[in-house]
Amino acid sequence: MGYPIQLVGLEGKRVLLAGGGPVAAEKIVPLIHAGAHVHLVTPDVSAEMEEWLPKVWRFDRREVTDDDVPGAKVVVGATDDGDVNARLVAVAREHGILAQAADDKPNCDFYSPAVVRRGPVVMTISTDGGSPMLAGQLRRALEAAVPRSLTDVAELLVQLRERGMKGLANRGRMLRALFDPTITRLVDTGDTDAAADRLMELFDEDEEPFEPGTVAIVGAGPGSRHLLTLRALDRLQRADVILHDALVEEEVLRLALPATEIVDVGRRSRAMEPKAEPADAERIPLMIEHARAGKRVVRLHGGDPFVFGRGGEEVDALAEAGIVWEVVPGVSSVIASGASAGVPLTQRDVAKGFTVRTGHDTAGPTRGELPPDEETVVVLMGLGAARDVLAGLVAEGRSPDTPALAVSGASRPGERVVVGTLATLADRIQEAELPAPATLMIGEVARRALNEQDRNRAAAKRGPRATVVAV
């Protein structure tokens, strides 16, 4: 296999191109883009070549001769006569000049890739000389698929890099710019000034903290990379190490940057066979080891790490080890499966709620009615009726001492968490003047928030983003 290199060092240099047909027209494109002085020699010019004539440095309408070779930086034989092309290559080699004969691998010192250019973005396609027709066809497909607006977007990014917006320190900001749909829409409408302003806004924004030695427990969603959250994408592309479940799709893992270490710590291999050792024995020590080595670690779960995942156990272990952690929720298959099938989980006058159970647990599938102390109750849009909701759960047989919490503005800068019990939470919400929207969570899992040590760690981790109000 040949080594793909971008044409460099040809700007202002004479390149001999013999031939004027469609094949020669394909060859001239990367030469013109490289700034070469193309010396075209051919008695006839095709319609494909005609459009390039204004950009040709010199055009001789005649048959090519051996005397045209000396002094050229590169020689390309693309006539209809294979013997002529081979002769030009032989003469060029005698003079120490790189040369190629179209569609003749033994007489090629290099291969000309098919090129798609969008401003400073250059995409090349090569078949190692095996099928120029295929390379050309793929180029035409890419030409149609890649929007012309990419030219302006790329040029804007180049300008920012020239203004000092480069290096690993700005990687996250650059990625945000690349995935910001506003920029592309503004460029599509021709408003490049507004697009440039938007780029500067993104670069001026403070980057979300993801410090070395931190573990991000991230939900990858149900499969498709298009259902990742923006924060999940940010963490994936800033990670030094990704420890992923066996069921995380390859298309998600391919979003990681090339230098990222990717480790499968799932319970099953890609062949769906049991691993020799339990993943639990490998995963948590690996997270701690990499974090203590000063790496940014992503523990990547399928779906959401807190919905029948092991995110809770991992958070406990990290907190115990003194490792800074965060959780990035993912789209759970609980939500995605129904959405994909067009089936709502709730619908007015049809379904007033839903429970989530597992078919794979240490005790087997969940069956029957769950005991109150084994069930987590989540109430959406329940802030205004919190007192009635909580009293109703007590009336159903739950202990008034059951842990409960309310989360207002979850994930927002002003996020607030109020903790209590079924007996006290309504008063705490009123005292805190907790604003809507808020979600209520009731059950033994909420006891974590009642623990003073965990509460302090969460507040320190989240900084000013979250306020925890004690019982």
C-alpha positions in Angstrom: 0.0 0.0 0.0 1.2 3.5 -0.8 1.6 6.2 1.8 -1.0 9.0 1.4 0.7 12.4 1.2 -0.7 15.8 0.4 0.9 17.4 -2.6 3.3 20.0 -1.2 6.2 21.9 -2.6 4.7 22.4 -6.1 3.6 26.0 -5.7 5.1 27.9 -8.6 6.8 24.8 -10.0 6.4 23.6 -13.6 4.5 20.3 -13.8 4.2 18.7 -17.2 0.8 17.2 -17.9 0.4 15.4 -21.2 -3.1 14.7 -22.4 -6.4 16.6 -22.6 -9.1 14.0 -22.1 -11.3 13.2 -19.0 -8.5 11.3 -17.3 -6.1 14.3 -17.7 -8.9 16.6 -16.4 -9.0 14.4 -13.2 -5.2 14.7 -12.8 -5.1 18.5 -13.2 -7.4 19.2 -10.2 -5.0 18.4 -7.3 -2.1 20.1 -9.3 -4.0 23.3 -9.7 -5.1 23.2 -6.0 -1.4 22.7 -5.0 -0.5 25.9 -6.9 1.6 24.2 -9.5 2.4 25.9 -12.9 0.8 23.3 -15.1 2.4 22.9 -18.5 -0.4 21.3 -20.6 0.7 19.6 -23.8 -2.1 18.0 -26.0 -3.4 18.4 -29.5 -7.0 18.0 -28.4 -9.0 19.2 -25.3 -12.1 17.6 -23.9 -15.1 19.4 -22.4 -13.9 18.3 -18.9 -10.5 19.9 -19.5 -11.9 23.0 -21.2 -13.0 24.6 -17.9 -9.5 24.3 -16.4 -7.7 26.0 -19.3 -7.9 29.5 -17.8 -5.9 28.2 -14.8 -3.2 26.5 -16.8 0.2 28.2 -16.7 1.1 27.2 -20.3 -0.8 25.4 -23.0 0.9 23.9 -26.1 -1.7 22.5 -28.5 0.5 19.7 -30.0 1.9 16.3 -29.4 4.1 15.9 -26.4 7.9 15.2 -26.9 10.8 14.0 -24.8 12.1 17.5 -24.9 9.2 18.7 -22.7 10.4 16.7 -19.8 13.6 18.3 -18.6 13.1 21.1 -16.0 9.8 19.8 -14.8 9.2 19.1 -11.1 6.7 16.4 -11.8 5.6 14.6 -15.0 2.1 13.2 -15.6 1.4 11.1 -18.7 -2.4 11.0 -19.2 -2.7 10.7 -23.0 -4.8 8.0 -24.8 -1.6 6.3 -25.8 -0.1 4.1 -23.1 3.3 3.8 -24.9 3.6 7.6 -25.0 2.9 7.8 -21.3 5.4 5.0 -20.5 8.1 6.8 -22.6 7.5 10.1 -20.7 7.9 8.2 -17.4 11.2 6.6 -18.6 12.6 9.9 -19.7 11.6 11.6 -16.4 13.2 8.9 -14.4 16.5 9.4 -16.3 16.4 13.0 -15.1 15.5 12.1 -11.5 11.9 13.5 -11.9 8.9 12.0 -10.2 6.4 10.7 -12.8 3.3 8.8 -13.3 1.5 7.2 -16.3 -2.3 7.1 -15.9 -3.8 3.7 -15.3 -0.4 2.0 -15.4 0.8 1.1 -11.9 4.3 -0.1 -12.9 5.0 3.3 -14.4 3.8 5.3 -11.4 6.2 6.8 -8.9 3.1 8.2 -7.0 -0.6 8.1 -7.3 -2.9 11.1 -7.7 -5.7 11.0 -5.2 -9.2 12.2 -6.1 -9.7 15.4 -4.2 -12.6 17.2 -2.6 -11.8 20.7 -1.3 -13.8 22.9 0.9 -11.5 25.9 1.6 -8.7 24.7 3.8 -10.3 21.3 4.2 -8.9 18.8 1.7 -10.3 15.3 1.5 -8.4 12.9 -0.7 -9.4 9.4 -2.0 -6.9 6.9 -3.3 -7.2 3.3 -4.4 -3.4 3.0 -4.7 -3.8 3.3 -8.5 -6.0 0.2 -8.6 -9.2 1.9 -9.8 -9.0 5.6 -10.6 -12.6 5.3 -11.8 -13.8 4.2 -8.4 -11.8 7.0 -6.7 -13.4 9.5 -9.1 -16.9 8.2 -8.4 -16.3 8.4 -4.7 -15.1 12.0 -5.1 -18.3 12.9 -6.9 -20.4 11.3 -4.1 -18.4 13.3 -1.5 -18.8 16.5 -3.5 -22.6 16.1 -3.3 -22.6 15.1 0.3 -20.3 17.7 1.9 -22.0 21.1 2.0 -20.3 24.0 0.3 -20.8 26.0 3.5 -18.0 24.0 5.1 -15.6 26.2 3.2 -16.6 29.3 5.1 -16.8 27.4 8.4 -13.3 26.0 7.9 -11.9 29.4 7.0 -13.5 30.9 10.1 -11.8 28.3 12.3 -8.5 28.8 10.5 -8.8 32.5 11.3 -9.4 31.7 15.0 -6.4 29.5 15.1 -4.2 32.3 13.6 -5.5 34.5 16.5 -4.2 32.0 19.0 -7.2 29.7 19.5 -5.2 26.5 19.2 -3.6 23.7 21.2 -5.0 21.1 23.6 -6.2 23.8 26.1 -8.7 25.0 23.5 -9.7 21.6 22.2 -13.1 21.5 24.0 -14.0 24.9 22.6 -13.0 23.9 19.1 -15.2 20.8 19.3 -18.1 22.9 20.5 -17.7 25.2 17.5 -17.5 22.3 15.1 -20.8 20.8 16.4 -22.7 24.1 16.8 -25.6 24.1 14.3 -26.0 27.9 14.6 -22.7 28.5 12.9 -23.6 26.3 9.9 -27.0 27.9 9.5 -25.5 31.4 9.6 -22.9 30.5 7.0 -25.6 28.9 4.8 -27.5 32.2 4.8 -24.3 34.1 3.9 -24.0 35.9 7.2 -20.4 35.0 7.9 -19.9 38.0 10.2 -22.6 36.7 12.5 -21.0 33.2 12.3 -17.6 34.7 13.3 -19.3 36.4 16.2 -20.9 33.1 17.3 -17.5 31.4 17.1 -15.9 34.1 19.4 -18.8 33.7 21.8 -18.1 29.9 22.0 -14.4 30.5 22.6 -15.1 33.1 25.3 -17.3 30.8 27.2 -15.7 29.1 30.2 -15.0 25.5 29.4 -16.8 23.0 31.7 -14.3 21.5 34.2 -12.9 18.1 33.4 -9.7 18.1 35.3 -6.9 15.5 35.2 -7.6 12.9 37.8 -11.3 13.1 37.4 -13.7 10.3 36.5 -16.8 11.0 34.4 -19.5 8.3 34.6 -21.2 8.8 31.3 -24.3 7.4 29.7 -23.9 6.5 26.1 -27.6 6.2 25.4 -29.4 3.3 23.7 -26.9 2.9 20.8 -26.9 5.6 18.1 -24.2 8.3 18.5 -26.9 10.8 17.5 -28.6 10.3 20.9 -25.5 11.3 22.9 -25.8 14.4 25.0 -23.5 17.3 24.2 -21.8 16.9 27.6 -21.2 13.2 26.9 -19.6 14.1 23.6 -17.4 16.7 25.2 -16.2 14.2 27.9 -15.6 11.5 25.2 -13.4 13.8 23.2 -11.5 15.1 26.1 -10.9 11.8 27.8 -7.4 10.2 28.1 -9.0 6.8 29.0 -12.4 5.4 28.2 -13.6 2.3 30.0 -16.7 1.1 28.3 -19.5 -1.5 28.6 -19.6 -4.4 26.1 -22.8 -3.1 24.6 -21.6 0.4 23.8 -21.7 0.7 20.0 -18.5 1.1 17.9 -19.9 4.3 16.3 -19.9 5.9 19.7 -16.4 4.8 20.5 -15.1 6.2 17.1 -15.9 9.7 18.4 -12.9 9.5 20.7 -9.8 11.2 19.6 -7.0 9.0 18.1 -4.7 9.1 21.2 -7.4 8.0 23.6 -6.9 4.6 25.3 -10.1 2.6 24.9 -10.7 -0.5 27.2 -13.7 -2.9 27.1 -14.6 -3.6 30.8 -18.0 -5.1 30.0 -19.3 -8.3 31.5 -19.4 -9.7 28.0 -17.0 -9.6 25.1 -18.0 -8.5 21.6 -18.8 -12.2 20.9 -21.3 -12.0 23.9 -19.3 -14.6 25.8 -18.7 -14.5 29.6 -15.4 -13.0 30.6 -13.0 -15.1 32.6 -13.0 -12.6 35.5 -16.0 -10.6 36.8 -15.9 -7.1 35.3 -16.5 -5.6 38.8 -13.1 -6.8 39.9 -11.5 -5.0 37.0 -13.5 -1.9 36.3 -13.4 0.0 39.6 -9.7 -0.6 40.3 -8.9 0.6 36.7 -10.9 3.8 37.2 -9.1 4.6 40.4 -5.7 3.6 39.0 -6.0 5.8 35.9 -7.5 8.7 37.9 -4.6 8.6 40.4 -2.2 8.6 37.4 -3.6 12.1 36.6 -5.7 11.0 33.6 -9.2 12.2 32.6 -11.2 9.0 32.8 -14.6 8.3 31.2 -16.5 5.2 32.4 -19.0 4.8 29.6 -22.2 2.9 30.2 -24.9 1.9 27.7 -28.1 3.8 28.3 -28.0 5.7 31.6 -25.5 4.7 34.4 -28.1 5.1 37.1 -30.9 3.0 35.5 -30.0 -0.6 36.2 -26.4 0.2 35.7 -23.7 0.1 38.3 -23.2 3.9 38.5 -24.1 3.9 42.1 -21.5 1.4 43.2 -18.9 3.2 41.1 -19.7 6.5 42.7 -19.4 5.0 46.2 -16.0 3.5 45.4 -14.7 6.7 43.9 -15.9 8.8 46.8 -14.3 6.3 49.2 -11.0 6.6 47.3 -11.2 10.4 47.3 -11.5 10.6 43.5 -13.4 13.6 42.1 -16.3 12.3 40.0 -19.3 13.5 38.0 -22.2 11.7 36.4 -23.4 12.6 32.8 -26.8 11.1 32.3 -27.7 9.3 29.1 -30.9 8.6 27.2 -32.1 5.4 28.8 -33.6 2.6 26.7 -36.6 3.0 29.0 -37.4 6.2 27.1 -35.7 5.4 23.7 -37.4 2.1 23.0 -40.9 3.5 23.3 -40.0 6.6 21.3 -38.4 4.5 18.5 -41.6 2.4 18.3 -43.9 5.5 18.5 -45.3 4.2 21.8 -45.6 6.8 24.7 -44.9 5.7 28.2 -47.7 8.0 29.5 -50.7 9.5 27.8 -53.6 11.4 29.2 -56.6 9.2 30.0 -54.6 6.1 28.9 -51.5 5.6 31.2 -50.9 7.7 34.3 -47.4 6.4 35.1 -44.9 3.6 34.6 -42.5 1.4 36.6 -39.1 0.2 35.4 -38.1 -3.4 36.2 -35.1 -5.6 35.3 -35.1 -9.0 33.8 -31.5 -9.6 34.9 -30.7 -9.2 38.6 -28.9 -11.3 41.2 -32.3 -12.7 42.2 -33.6 -13.1 38.7 -36.3 -11.1 36.9 -38.5 -8.7 39.0 -41.9 -10.2 39.7 -45.0 -9.2 41.5 -45.6 -6.0 43.5 -42.4 -4.5 44.9 -42.1 -3.9 48.7 -42.1 -0.2 49.4 -38.6 -0.4 50.8 -37.3 -1.8 47.4 -39.1 0.7 45.1 -38.0 4.1 44.0 -40.8 6.5 43.3 -40.1 9.4 40.9 -42.7 12.1 40.6 -42.5 14.7 37.8 -44.3 18.0 37.9 -45.1 17.3 41.5 -43.8 20.4 43.2 -47.1 22.2 43.7 -48.8 19.1 45.0 -45.8 17.8 46.9 -47.6 17.7 50.3 -50.4 15.7 48.9 -48.1 13.4 47.0 -45.9 12.6 50.0 -48.9 12.1 52.3 -50.4 9.7 49.7 -47.3 7.6 49.7 -47.4 7.3 53.5 -51.1 6.3 53.2 -50.0 3.5 50.8 -48.0 2.0 53.6 -44.6 3.6 53.3 -42.8 4.7 56.5 -42.8 8.5 57.1 -39.1 8.1 57.7 -38.5 7.0 54.0 -35.8 9.2 52.5 -37.0 11.7 49.9 -35.6 14.6 48.0 -36.5 17.2 45.5 -34.3 18.4 42.6 -35.0 21.8 41.1 -33.5 22.9 37.8 -31.6 19.6 37.4 -28.3 20.2 35.4 -28.9 23.9 35.2 -26.5 26.5 36.7 -29.0 27.2 39.5 -29.7 23.6 40.4 -30.9 23.0 44.0 -31.4 19.9 45.9 -33.6 19.7 49.0 -33.5 16.5 51.1 -35.7 15.1 53.8 -38.2 12.3 54.4 -41.8 11.6 53.5 -42.7 13.4 56.7 -40.4 16.4 56.4 -39.7 17.1 52.7 -42.9 19.2 52.0 -41.9 21.6 54.8 -38.3 21.7 53.6 -39.5 22.6 50.1 -41.6 25.4 51.4 -38.9 26.8 53.6 -36.4 26.7 50.8 -38.8 28.4 48.4 -37.8 25.8 45.8 -38.7 27.0 42.3 -40.3 24.8 39.6 -39.5 22.7 37.6 -38.6 20.1 40.2 -38.6 16.3 40.4 -39.4 14.3 43.6 -37.5 11.1 44.4 -38.6 8.8 47.2 -37.0 5.5 48.3 -34.0 4.0 50.0 -31.7 5.2 47.2 -32.4 8.8 48.4 -30.7 8.0 51.7 -27.4 8.8 49.9 -28.5 12.5 49.9 -29.3 12.3 53.6 -25.7 11.2 54.4 -23.8 14.3 55.5 -20.5 13.1 54.1 -22.0 12.4 50.6 -23.8 15.7 50.7 -20.6 17.6 51.4 -18.7 15.7 48.6 -21.5 16.5 46.1 -21.5 20.2 47.0 -17.7 20.4 46.7 -17.8 18.6 43.4 -20.5 20.7 41.8 -19.3 24.0 43.3 -21.8 26.9 42.8 -23.9 24.9 40.4 -25.9 23.1 43.1 -27.2 24.0 46.5 -28.1 21.2 49.0 -30.5 22.1 51.7 -30.2 19.8 54.8 -33.0 18.2 56.7 
